[in-house]
Amino acid sequence: MRFRRSRKTLQRSQKTLQARRCITRGTGTGWSSPRYAGLQATNSQRIEKLLDEMRDKTGSERAAYFVCAIALAERGRAMAIVTDRVDGEILGAPRGSGGFGYDPVFYFPALEKTFAELPAEEKDQRSHRGKAFRRLLAALSSML
């Protein structure tokens, strides 16, 4: 299968797949990654703004989660909609060099590492995105 890629959409003939990712604080407020510190902000600038805003937060106030929602549609009709999430917390400083976005400050307690410290294969098994895409594959296989 070959897909044409745009910013948020993968397309093949009449099928469209949309995925959206955001990080949300456990306090109930959240932000969408691309716009959080401005459209031109770098990952480092977004992280810096996040850490500055959370400077005085402790314990459960640092709880966070990543969410991935994927919708597959054909000719404007939803064929599958799946979501998944991964829970963690925001550290006070970045750790690790892998991944992207907020991975260096998103701590995954089950492995005692940030997402930036995980090998790609392990991150794929644990991440919101990996879990959501496995759900989508399961939904697609039931349609065949």
Secondary structure, 3 states (H helix, E strand, C coil): CCCEECCCEEEECCEEEEEEEEEEECCCCEECHHHCCCCCCCHHHHHHHHHHHCCCCCHHHHEEEEEEEEEEEECCEEEEEEEEEEEEEECCCCCCCCCCCCCCCEEECCCCEEHHHCCHHHHHHHCHHHHHHHHHHHHHHHHC
